[in-house]
Amino acid sequence: MYDGAVVFISYILSYLLRYNSLTLEVLDINNILKASIVILPVNLLCFYSMGLYRGIWRFSSIPDLVRIIKGISLGVTMSFLVLFLFTRLESIPRSIFLIHWTLLLIGIGGGRFAYRVYQDVNLGREVTNKKRKRLTIILGAGYSAQLLIREIISNPASDIRIIGLLDDDISKRNKILHGFKVLGSISDIGQIAKLHGVNDVIIAIPKATKEQLNNIISYCDSTQLKVKMIPSISDLISGKVQITKLRKVTPTDLLGRDQVKLDIASVSHMISDKIVLVTGGGGSIGSELCLQIAKLKPRKLICFDISELNLYELGFKLEKFHEFTELEYIIGDVRDAKKISDVFNTYCPNIVFHAAAYKHVPMMELNPFEAIKVNVIGTQSLAEVSHEYKVDKFVLISTDKAVNPTNVMGTTKRIAEMICQNIQKRSQTKFEVVRFGNVLGSSGSVIPRFQKQIENGGPLTVTHPEILRYFMSIPEAAQLVIQAGAIGNGGEIFILDMGQPVKIADLAKQMITLAGLKLDEDIEIEYTGLRTGEKLYEELLADTESTLPTAHDRVRVAKVREVDNTLEEKISNLFDSSDESCIREKLKNIVPEYEIPESLRGKKTLSYSSVNLN
């Protein structure tokens, strides 16, 4: 009805404008009414065909304006043609149609947008309603911020009360976005938060860099603000979440690492339609490896782990891949050579990813024999069986702690690397090693421990104020392991790009701030001292090693020294003595760069109380 009235009235107004008169005397009412019999239904049909009545006036936007322009253009054109066909446009000036088009755009489009403005103003008042308790500042005044504000003000159930926006773009200072003022730069957050009694901060910068996020966290350091972020652009585009599905800033965000871009052709060629075995498949890295491998559609994926619970939980994650990949879950121990041999005899895997290992440094200092059994003997048994069954590729997951090791865990992982290098000399199987640092969120890692300590009210325990560690996310690590495996030709030790090392003390402070707490007031950091065998910083390459680039910019290959021909004999002699001091000397004999901590030299036993496990 509204559009019909606009079509009719604007047609009359187009005559008045054409004759530059506001009196009806200039009009030929009879002809206008006859023309209206054509113009009215033709325009309304064209509007309908262009989808003008599928939109909701309350949410009219640019796409609606485009449909309006298309609709009135088609309507005026069709009216012109129909009238020309029947009347040859006698007594109808041609300019009438151009004027009519302009008036229709104003009337049809303006009416819808005026209604939206009216509704936005009414609903916008609700933001200042005292019922909304969460006083909030939005960081960023761009496209994402305006989408967020629109969703917040149109949601009556929201408890968010927007105070204003902050943006470092000087040109936006004091500008208004959907009724809210840009109050200053992001560095003013502490001052403005105190002035207005703000509770929350929402980061509406989906592509915020590591530096930006770290700066924001430092600005919030003196406040008790809870910091949240809008979802990532990829999640928004995929439709997984809405922009108002806010999330906490995570340590992964603070690392600022770019998404891994895999060479899909090479990794697919390696995995697709192959039988793949993953040892330690239920662990942090192993389970993610299984997920990433399953996406590449192997013929069969064998998940091998000593923990029935881990395999049970992994089964739920892999359920969706069952229709195009055969999945096998095997409980077993890599130390059990007979079990390993039976698995290979039954399934004949083409590719092996060896992720099963003991990785906790202090615990392995307490139990060096167990570290040797799993990390050395387990790897040797698995590698020998892989050689015997002519596996195409064997990929060992190693660690930065294998470089110039100062602990049993790192030394045993370095020996595992040497085992792969040694067997490569006589094998057609391509043995490859992938070495990287800590992964965020893995079992036993520092971040889950910090989170639990914050939940318990602290303190957060850090071994040393200057301790540095490399970090990467679990999916990133798993994807790069597969990529390195695809690149390798046998015998290489690949080094993953770990970015810049992170100071653990700074990470602890940032996590305290993100939790909306104040350091030393609400929660403390306690420095406990370096643990036995622990280094202040980790290395990815030994002093005598160097690296070369590969086909992937996030993977480099190390040039390492040749392995001693007596390696197998030295390994077989490891258990000649049950004396822990002696076993450490034997490890050093295999890995000369292993530095035995002075506190452990000559000791025959270790008690649990002698090593700090925090």
C-alpha positions, 0 to 999 in steps of 0.5 A: 500500500505504501509503495502504491501510494508512492508510485501514484503521488510521485507520478503526479509530482513529476508533472508538477516539477516538469512544468515548474508549478505547484498548481493542479491546473497544469495537469491533465487529470484524465490522461494521468489517471489513465496512465496510472492504470498502467504505471501502478501495477507495472511498477508493483510487479517489478518491485515484487520481482526484484525482491523488495517484499522479501526484505525486513524494513527494520534491517534495511541495508545496502543490499536492499538499496540495490534491490530498490534501484533495480526495481524502480529502474525496471518499473519505470522502463517497463511503464515507458514501454507499455505506455509507448505501445498503447499511447505513443506517449501522446501528451506525456513528456519524456522527461517525466520518466526520469523525474519519476525515477528520482522521486521513486528512489526518494520515496521507496528507499527513503521510507524504508530507511526512515523507518529503520532510523526510527527503530534504531533510535528507539532501540538505541535508547535501551543501551543507556537503560540502567537495566544494562549492567555491564559497562563496556568499551569497544576497542576499534571503530571500524566495520567490525565495531559497527556490526557489533554495536548494531547487534548489541543494540538490537538485542533486548536480552543483552546486558552490555551497556556501551560507554563509547569506543576507542581507536588509534586512528586520529581521523576518527577521534570524536566521531559518532558511530551508531550514536556512540562517540570515539572517546580517544585512543586505545592507550587511554583505556585505563583512564577512561575505564576508571572515569566511567566505571567500566567492567568489560573491554571488547576488542573489535579488531578481528585482525589484531596483531600480536603487538596490538594485543600485547599493548592492549593487555599492558594498558589493562594491566592496572585495571580489573577489566575483563577483556573479550574479543569478537570471533575471527573473520574465518569463523564469521565468514563460515557462519560458525558463530555470530559477531556477538559470540564474544570469546576470551583473549587466549595465549594463542592470540598473544603469540600472533602466529599466522595460520599455516598454509599447507602444500595440499598437493604434497601432503595429500599425495603422501597420505591419501589412500595410504595406511597410516599408523600414529603412535601416542595417538591419544596424546596432545600432539598425536590426537591432533595428528590423527585429526589432520591426517583423517582430513586427508582421507587415508585408506586406514588410520591406526591410532596406537596408544597406551591409554584406553581413555585417550583412545576412547575420547579420540574416537568421538573426535574422529567419528565424522571421518568414518565414512571415508576412512577406516579407523582402528584403535589399538591399545599397546605399549611401544616398549612391547616389541611383540605387540608392535610386530603384530600390528605391522604384520596385521595392518602393514602401514605405509607411513608411521608418525611416532609421537609416543614419548615421555616428555615431562622433564622433572618427572624423567629426572626422577625416572631415567630408566623409564625415559630410556625404555620409552624414548630410546628402546621404544623408538628403536623397536618401532624403527627396526620393525618399520625398516623390516616391513619396508614402511615408506616413511617414518616421522619421529616427533622430537623436541627442542630439548634434544639440542645440547640437552641438560636433562634425561628427557632431552638426551633420550629424545636426541638418542631417538633422533640418532637411531633414525639417522643410523637406521637410515644408512641401511634402510629404504624407509625414509626416516625423518625427524621433526623438532619443535618447542612447546605447544600451547595447551598440551598435557603438562604444559605451562598454560593449563597449569596457570589456568588452574592456579588462577582458578584456585586463587594462585599463586602462579608458579614460575621457575625463574623471572628470565626463563624463555620458551618457544610456543606454537599451537597444537594444530599448527604443530601437527600440520607442520609435522605432516608438511615436513614429512611430505617434504623429506627424502630420508635422514633429515632433521626438520626444524619448525619455525617457532617464531620468537621465544616468550618469557614465561613470567610475562605470559603469567602476568598477561594471563592474570590481566586477562582474568580481570585480576591485579598482580600482587593484589588479587593474585601473586607470582611465585618464583620457585627456582630452576628445576633439575635439568632445566635451562633458562632458554631452549635451543632449536639447533646445536652449536655445530648445526646449521639449517637450510631452507625447504620448499615450505617457509615454516620448515627448515632442515638441519645439517647435523653431524654423522652418527657414530657407528657404535651407537647400537652397541652403546644403546645395548649397554645402557642397562648394564647398570642399575646405578642412576649416576652410571646411567647418566654417564652412559647417556653422555657417552652417546650424546657428548653434548649432554650436560649432567647437572652438578647436583646429580653427579655421583647420586645413586637415587633421587627422591620425589622431594628432591626435585621441584615438580611445580 
